[in-house]
Amino acid sequence: MTLHENCGIYGGFVRGGNISFEIYRGLFALQHRGQEAAGISVSNRGKIITRKGLGLVRDVFNEDVLNRLGGDLGIGHVRYSTAGESSTVMNAQPLMLEYLGQRVAIAHNGNIEGFSRLREEFERDGTIMLTNSDTELIFHYLVRRFKRPPGEWRPKEIAEFLFSTLKGAYSLLFLFKDKVVAIRDPRGYRPLWMYEGDGIRLFSSEDSAFPKGGKKIEMENGSYAVITPESLHYEKIADDVKRQCVFEYVYFARPDSRIFGRSVHLVREKFGQRCAIENPIDADIIVPVMDSGLSAALGFSKHTGIPLEMGLMRNRWVGRTFIKPQNRDESVANKLSAVSDVVKDKRIVLVDDSIVRGTTSKKIVSMLREAGAKEIHFRIASPPVKYECFWGVDIPIREELVASSRDIVEYTGADSVRYLSLEGMLDVLGESESFCTHCFDGRR
């Protein structure tokens, strides 16, 4: 099966230092984007070395490993797969290619459209695929196109070729022995930032992962950039209708990041305000589903005047349940606990960012009932998720989506469930044609 991925990528150059420590720090800041695997590739004295493994960044790397990696140029990746085999290190990134005596590594956030068909075409033509990740396909395309050692591939030609060849979502980092190349697809589906400070130049999926200070720029759709020890070159070379993933605002990104030109926290807060306007309710307290529902709950509370209370507490040593592929019920029980003294005999507005499968929501409602909540009214700060996503959200089968297959009130056990309308969401964003809302309305 294809591995559909929304991941975190980070990399660049550090003068006079060990880039692997900076990449480790950056990946740790992007850990929310993927918890299944982590990897780092560095260029150490012109030789590309890769270390990767299953688990969290802190599980895969330690100080000894980072010291051995060394190097001043490098890229890193944290991975979250939404389909296919996740429990194998062969699919972890960066992927490394050795061709005509030279190495190149790649880290990819996104999905190549039609991968299953393209993979079959390559295999029928005699190509051996060593992973079941669509990222490997990029290497095969480039080798067929250039037929030269990787060091002779020109960054602009790579970008132009990929823009004319591949459809889908791809923010990419390539590591060559003497440079790091970043590419963002013509539709800008996934975010990609660049940073320049004193003796340091970096790329990242989110700007919140960068060090303090320095200059930060969000790369445009259809652009590429090159970091070398001497310079940073950036150029926009293609344009298309933007189709940025709206789920970056709903869930994926950290609230202290800026995505697609806006503060994630403030956008989520406005989603919550608009949801309150569209779905009024008389209640005693507002309880956010921690942590992803907090910003929206603040907006809901500000509009209604209903006090926000921490009726659910989060165990911070447990990862995000949405991006864990198995045992979600057990994960929720370990992750959240109800504060009975806060919720007992109260009419509660429970605010969350989204409902996908509904298993987490059902468990939370049950937990609050057991803690003595009098009424539970779910308010969701995004529209109902009704359609599959093949570009990086964990929604591969429509029958798994509670909004398209079940009565949501009956399934969750809440007294009522109301959503932010799609029209309301797009009104908050103000530029509806720039966002992909396929998971809500089936439109690409």
C-alpha positions as CSV (number, residue, x, y, z in Angstrom):
1,M,0.0,0.0,0.0
2,T,1.0,3.6,-0.5
3,L,2.2,5.6,2.4
4,H,0.3,8.9,2.6
5,E,2.3,11.2,4.8
6,N,2.1,14.5,6.5
7,C,5.5,15.0,8.1
8,G,8.0,17.5,9.3
9,I,11.2,18.4,7.5
10,Y,14.1,20.5,8.7
11,G,17.7,21.1,7.6
12,G,20.3,23.5,6.4
13,F,23.8,24.7,7.2
14,V,25.7,25.7,10.4
15,R,29.1,27.4,10.1
16,G,31.8,25.9,12.3
17,G,29.4,23.6,14.1
18,N,27.7,20.2,14.0
19,I,24.5,20.5,12.0
20,S,23.1,17.3,13.4
21,F,22.5,19.0,16.8
22,E,20.6,21.8,15.2
23,I,18.5,19.4,13.1
24,Y,17.8,17.3,16.3
25,R,16.5,20.5,18.0
26,G,14.4,21.4,15.0
27,L,12.9,17.9,14.6
28,F,12.1,17.9,18.3
29,A,10.2,21.1,17.8
30,L,8.3,19.4,14.9
31,Q,7.6,16.2,16.7
32,H,3.9,16.9,16.6
33,R,4.0,16.4,12.9
34,G,5.1,12.8,13.1
35,Q,5.9,10.3,15.9
36,E,6.5,7.0,14.0
37,A,10.1,7.6,12.8
38,A,12.8,10.1,12.7
39,G,16.0,10.5,10.6
40,I,18.9,12.8,9.9
41,S,21.3,12.9,6.9
42,V,24.4,15.0,7.0
43,S,27.2,15.9,4.6
44,N,30.4,15.2,6.6
45,R,33.6,16.2,4.7
46,G,31.7,15.6,1.4
47,K,30.3,12.2,2.4
48,I,26.6,11.9,3.0
49,I,25.7,9.8,6.1
50,T,22.2,8.9,7.2
51,R,20.9,7.7,10.6
52,K,17.2,6.9,11.1
53,G,15.0,4.7,13.2
54,L,11.4,4.1,14.5
55,G,10.1,6.1,17.3
56,L,10.4,9.6,18.7
57,V,13.3,11.9,18.0
58,R,14.7,11.4,21.5
59,D,14.5,7.6,21.1
60,V,16.4,7.5,17.8
61,F,19.1,10.0,18.6
62,N,21.4,10.7,21.6
63,E,24.5,12.8,22.0
64,D,26.9,10.1,21.0
65,V,25.0,9.5,17.7
66,L,24.8,13.2,16.9
67,N,28.6,13.6,17.6
68,R,29.4,10.8,15.2
69,L,27.2,12.2,12.5
70,G,28.9,15.6,12.5
71,G,28.8,17.7,9.3
72,D,27.8,21.3,8.6
73,L,25.1,20.5,6.0
74,G,22.1,18.2,6.6
75,I,18.4,17.5,6.5
76,G,16.0,15.7,8.9
77,H,12.5,14.2,8.9
78,V,9.8,13.1,11.3
79,R,7.3,10.8,9.9
80,Y,3.7,10.0,10.2
81,S,2.1,7.6,7.7
82,T,-1.6,7.3,7.2
83,A,-1.6,4.0,5.3
84,G,0.6,1.1,4.5
85,E,3.4,-0.4,6.6
86,S,4.5,2.1,9.3
87,S,6.5,-0.3,11.5
88,T,9.5,-0.7,9.2
89,V,12.5,1.5,9.1
90,M,12.9,1.1,5.3
91,N,10.1,3.7,4.9
92,A,11.7,6.1,7.4
93,Q,13.3,9.2,5.9
94,P,15.5,10.8,4.7
95,L,15.9,8.3,1.8
96,M,19.4,8.1,0.4
97,L,20.4,7.3,-3.2
98,E,23.8,6.3,-4.4
99,Y,24.1,6.7,-8.2
100,L,27.2,6.8,-10.4
101,G,29.4,6.9,-7.3
102,Q,27.6,9.9,-5.6
103,R,25.0,10.2,-2.9
104,V,22.0,12.4,-2.5
105,A,19.3,12.3,0.3
106,I,15.7,13.5,0.3
107,A,13.1,14.4,2.9
108,H,9.5,14.8,1.7
109,N,6.4,16.3,3.3
110,G,3.3,15.5,1.2
111,N,2.0,12.9,-1.3
112,I,2.5,12.2,-5.0
113,E,-0.8,11.9,-6.8
114,G,-1.5,8.5,-8.5
115,F,1.5,6.8,-6.8
116,S,0.1,3.3,-7.1
117,R,-0.4,3.6,-10.8
118,L,3.0,5.3,-11.3
119,R,4.8,2.7,-9.2
120,E,3.2,-0.1,-11.3
121,E,4.4,1.6,-14.5
122,F,7.9,1.8,-13.2
123,E,7.9,-1.8,-12.0
124,R,6.6,-3.1,-15.3
125,D,9.4,-1.2,-17.0
126,G,11.9,-3.1,-14.8
127,T,12.5,-0.6,-11.9
128,I,12.9,-2.2,-8.5
129,M,11.3,-0.2,-5.7
130,L,13.0,-0.7,-2.3
131,T,10.2,1.0,-0.2
132,N,6.5,1.5,-0.4
133,S,6.8,5.3,0.0
134,D,5.9,7.6,-2.8
135,T,9.1,9.6,-2.0
136,E,11.2,7.0,-3.7
137,L,9.5,7.7,-6.9
138,I,11.1,11.1,-7.0
139,F,14.5,9.6,-7.2
140,H,13.6,7.3,-10.0
141,Y,12.1,10.2,-12.0
142,L,15.3,12.3,-11.5
143,V,17.7,9.5,-12.4
144,R,15.8,8.9,-15.7
145,R,15.7,12.6,-16.4
146,F,19.4,13.5,-15.7
147,K,21.3,10.3,-16.2
148,R,24.3,12.0,-14.5
149,P,25.8,11.9,-11.0
150,P,23.7,13.8,-8.4
151,G,26.4,16.4,-8.0
152,E,25.7,17.5,-11.6
153,W,21.9,17.9,-11.1
154,R,21.2,21.7,-11.1
155,P,18.6,22.8,-8.5
156,K,16.6,24.9,-10.8
157,E,16.4,22.1,-13.4
158,I,15.3,19.7,-10.6
159,A,12.5,22.0,-9.6
160,E,11.4,22.8,-13.2
161,F,11.3,19.0,-14.0
162,L,9.3,18.1,-10.9
163,F,6.9,20.9,-11.4
164,S,6.2,19.7,-15.0
165,T,6.1,16.0,-14.1
166,L,4.6,15.4,-10.7
167,K,1.1,16.2,-9.4
168,G,0.2,16.2,-5.7
169,A,1.7,17.8,-2.6
170,Y,5.4,18.0,-2.1
171,S,7.6,20.2,0.1
172,L,11.1,18.7,-0.4
173,L,14.6,18.9,1.0
174,F,17.5,17.5,-1.0
175,L,20.9,17.0,0.6
176,F,23.9,17.0,-1.8
177,K,27.5,16.9,-0.6
178,D,27.9,20.7,-1.0
179,K,24.3,22.1,-0.6
180,V,20.7,21.7,0.6
181,V,17.9,22.3,-1.9
182,A,14.3,23.1,-0.9
183,I,11.4,22.8,-3.3
184,R,7.7,23.7,-2.7
185,D,5.1,22.5,-5.2
186,P,3.3,24.9,-7.5
187,R,0.1,24.7,-5.5
188,G,1.8,25.2,-2.1
189,Y,-0.2,22.4,-0.5
190,R,2.3,22.0,2.4
191,P,4.1,24.8,4.2
192,L,7.9,25.4,3.9
193,W,9.9,28.2,5.5
194,M,13.5,29.4,5.3
195,Y,15.7,31.2,7.8
196,E,19.0,33.1,7.8
197,G,20.9,34.1,10.8
198,D,24.5,34.7,11.9
199,G,26.4,31.7,10.4
200,I,23.2,29.6,10.0
201,R,20.8,29.0,7.2
202,L,17.8,26.7,7.6
203,F,14.6,25.2,6.1
204,S,11.6,24.0,8.1
205,S,8.0,22.9,7.8
206,E,7.1,25.5,10.5
207,D,8.7,28.7,11.5
208,S,8.2,28.0,15.2
209,A,11.0,25.4,15.0
210,F,13.7,28.0,14.0
211,P,16.1,29.5,16.5
212,K,15.3,32.9,17.9
213,G,16.3,35.9,15.9
214,G,17.3,35.9,12.3
215,K,15.2,36.5,9.2
216,K,12.3,34.1,8.4
217,I,10.6,33.9,5.0
218,E,7.8,31.6,4.0
219,M,8.6,30.0,0.6
220,E,6.0,30.7,-2.1
221,N,4.3,28.0,-4.1
222,G,6.3,27.0,-7.2
223,S,9.6,28.1,-5.7
224,Y,13.0,26.6,-4.9
225,A,15.9,27.7,-2.7
226,V,19.5,26.6,-2.3
227,I,21.7,26.8,0.8
228,T,25.4,26.4,0.6
229,P,28.1,27.3,3.1
230,E,28.5,30.6,1.2
231,S,25.0,31.7,0.3
232,L,21.2,31.3,0.2
233,H,19.5,31.6,-3.2
234,Y,15.7,31.8,-3.5
235,E,13.6,32.0,-6.7
236,K,9.9,31.5,-7.6
237,I,9.8,29.9,-11.0
238,A,6.2,28.5,-11.4
239,D,2.7,29.5,-10.5
240,D,-0.6,27.7,-10.2
241,V,-3.8,28.1,-8.3
242,K,-3.0,27.8,-4.6
243,R,-4.5,24.8,-2.9
244,Q,-3.1,25.0,0.6
245,C,-4.2,22.4,3.1
246,V,-6.8,23.9,5.4
247,F,-6.2,21.1,7.9
248,E,-2.8,22.8,8.7
249,Y,-4.9,25.4,10.5
250,V,-7.4,22.9,11.9
251,Y,-5.0,20.5,13.4
252,F,-1.5,19.8,12.0
253,A,0.5,22.9,12.8
254,R,1.7,24.2,16.2
255,P,-0.4,27.1,17.5
256,D,2.7,29.3,17.8
257,S,3.5,28.8,14.1
258,R,2.6,31.0,11.1
259,I,1.2,29.0,8.2
260,F,0.2,30.4,4.8
261,G,0.9,33.9,6.1
262,R,-1.3,33.8,9.3
263,S,-0.9,33.0,13.0
264,V,-2.2,29.5,13.6
265,H,-3.5,30.3,17.1
266,L,-5.4,33.4,15.9
267,V,-7.0,31.5,13.0
268,R,-8.1,28.7,15.3
269,E,-9.4,31.3,17.8
270,K,-11.5,32.9,15.0
271,F,-12.8,29.5,14.0
272,G,-14.0,29.1,17.6
273,Q,-15.7,32.5,17.6
274,R,-17.5,31.9,14.3
275,C,-18.6,28.4,15.6
276,A,-20.1,30.1,18.7
277,I,-21.9,32.6,16.5
278,E,-23.4,29.9,14.3
279,N,-24.2,27.4,17.1
280,P,-25.4,29.3,20.2
281,I,-25.8,27.3,23.4
282,D,-26.7,28.0,27.1
283,A,-24.2,26.3,29.3
284,D,-22.2,26.7,32.5
285,I,-18.6,26.1,31.3
286,I,-16.6,25.6,28.2
287,V,-14.1,22.7,28.3
288,P,-11.4,22.4,25.5
289,V,-10.2,19.1,24.3
290,M,-6.5,19.5,25.0
291,D,-4.4,20.6,23.3
292,S,-5.7,21.0,19.8
293,G,-9.1,22.4,20.9
294,L,-7.7,25.1,23.2
295,S,-7.4,28.0,20.8
296,A,-10.9,27.4,19.4
297,A,-12.3,27.1,22.9
298,L,-10.8,30.5,23.8
299,G,-12.5,32.1,20.8
300,F,-15.8,30.4,21.8
301,S,-15.5,31.6,25.3
302,K,-14.6,35.2,24.3
303,H,-17.7,35.4,22.1
304,T,-20.2,33.9,24.5
305,G,-18.8,35.0,27.9
306,I,-19.1,31.4,29.1
307,P,-16.1,30.8,31.3
308,L,-13.4,28.4,30.1
309,E,-12.4,25.7,32.5
310,M,-9.9,22.9,32.3
311,G,-12.3,20.0,32.8
312,L,-9.9,17.7,30.9
313,M,-6.3,17.4,31.8
314,R,-3.7,16.1,29.4
315,N,-0.8,13.7,30.2
316,R,2.0,15.5,28.3
317,W,4.1,12.4,28.1
318,V,1.6,10.8,25.7
319,G,1.7,11.7,21.9
320,R,-1.1,12.9,19.7
321,T,-3.9,10.3,19.2
322,F,-4.9,11.5,15.8
323,I,-1.5,10.6,14.4
324,K,-1.1,7.2,16.1
325,P,-2.3,4.5,13.7
326,Q,-3.4,1.9,16.3
327,N,-5.1,1.6,19.7
328,R,-6.7,5.1,19.7
329,D,-9.1,4.2,22.5
330,E,-6.3,3.2,24.8
331,S,-4.3,6.3,23.8
332,V,-7.2,8.6,24.7
333,A,-7.6,6.9,28.1
334,N,-3.9,7.4,28.7
335,K,-3.7,10.9,27.3
336,L,-6.8,12.6,28.9
337,S,-8.5,12.5,32.3
338,A,-11.6,14.3,33.4
339,V,-11.5,16.7,36.4
340,S,-14.7,15.7,38.3
341,D,-14.7,18.7,40.7
342,V,-14.8,21.0,37.6
343,V,-17.4,19.1,35.5
344,K,-19.7,17.5,38.0
345,D,-23.3,18.7,37.6
346,K,-22.3,21.2,34.9
347,R,-23.7,21.9,31.5
348,I,-20.6,21.6,29.4
349,V,-19.7,23.0,25.9
350,L,-17.0,20.6,24.8
351,V,-14.9,22.3,22.1
352,D,-12.5,20.4,19.7
353,D,-10.8,21.2,16.4
354,S,-12.3,18.4,14.4
355,I,-14.0,15.0,14.5
356,V,-12.7,12.4,12.0
357,R,-13.4,8.8,13.0
358,G,-15.2,9.9,16.2
359,T,-13.5,7.2,18.4
360,T,-11.7,9.8,20.5
361,S,-14.8,12.0,20.8
362,K,-16.9,9.1,22.0
363,K,-14.4,8.2,24.6
364,I,-14.1,11.8,25.9
365,V,-17.9,12.1,26.2
366,S,-18.0,8.8,28.2
367,M,-15.2,10.0,30.4
368,L,-17.1,13.3,31.2
369,R,-20.3,11.4,31.9
370,E,-18.6,9.2,34.4
371,A,-17.1,12.3,36.0
372,G,-20.7,13.7,36.6
373,A,-21.3,16.1,33.8
374,K,-25.0,17.1,33.6
375,E,-25.0,17.9,29.8
376,I,-22.4,17.7,27.1
377,H,-22.7,19.8,24.0
378,F,-20.0,19.2,21.4
379,R,-19.0,22.2,19.3
380,I,-16.5,21.5,16.5
381,A,-14.4,24.4,15.1
382,S,-14.4,22.9,11.6
383,P,-16.9,21.4,9.2
384,P,-17.8,17.7,9.1
385,V,-15.1,15.6,7.6
386,K,-16.9,13.6,4.9
387,Y,-14.4,12.7,2.2
388,E,-11.2,10.8,1.9
389,C,-7.9,12.7,1.6
390,F,-5.1,11.3,-0.5
391,W,-2.7,14.1,0.0
392,G,-1.7,13.8,3.7
393,V,-4.6,13.7,6.2
394,D,-5.3,10.4,7.9
395,I,-8.6,9.7,6.1
396,P,-8.1,7.0,3.7
397,I,-11.5,5.3,3.8
398,R,-14.8,7.1,3.7
399,E,-16.6,4.5,5.7
400,E,-14.3,5.3,8.6
401,L,-15.6,8.9,8.8
402,V,-18.2,9.2,11.4
403,A,-19.8,12.3,9.8
404,S,-20.5,10.4,6.6
405,S,-21.5,7.1,8.0
406,R,-23.2,7.5,11.4
407,D,-25.5,9.7,13.4
408,I,-22.9,11.8,15.2
409,V,-25.0,12.5,18.3
410,E,-26.0,8.9,18.8
411,Y,-22.4,7.7,18.2
412,T,-20.6,10.1,20.5
413,G,-23.3,10.0,23.2
414,A,-23.3,13.8,23.5
415,D,-26.5,15.8,24.0
416,S,-25.8,17.8,20.9
417,V,-23.1,18.1,18.2
418,R,-22.7,21.2,16.0
419,Y,-20.0,22.1,13.5
420,L,-18.5,25.3,12.1
421,S,-19.9,25.6,8.6
422,L,-17.6,25.5,5.6
423,E,-18.9,28.9,4.6
424,G,-18.0,30.3,8.0
425,M,-14.5,28.7,7.9
426,L,-13.8,30.2,4.4
427,D,-15.2,33.6,5.5
428,V,-12.7,33.6,8.4
429,L,-9.9,32.7,6.0
430,G,-11.1,35.3,3.4
431,E,-9.7,33.6,0.3
432,S,-11.6,30.4,-0.3
433,E,-10.0,29.5,-3.7
434,S,-6.6,29.3,-2.0
435,F,-7.4,26.4,0.2
436,C,-8.0,22.7,-0.4
437,T,-11.2,21.7,1.4
438,H,-11.7,18.3,-0.2
439,C,-12.1,16.5,3.1
440,F,-15.1,18.7,3.8
441,D,-16.8,19.2,0.4
442,G,-15.2,16.6,-1.9
443,R,-13.8,19.4,-4.2
444,R,-10.2,19.5,-5.4
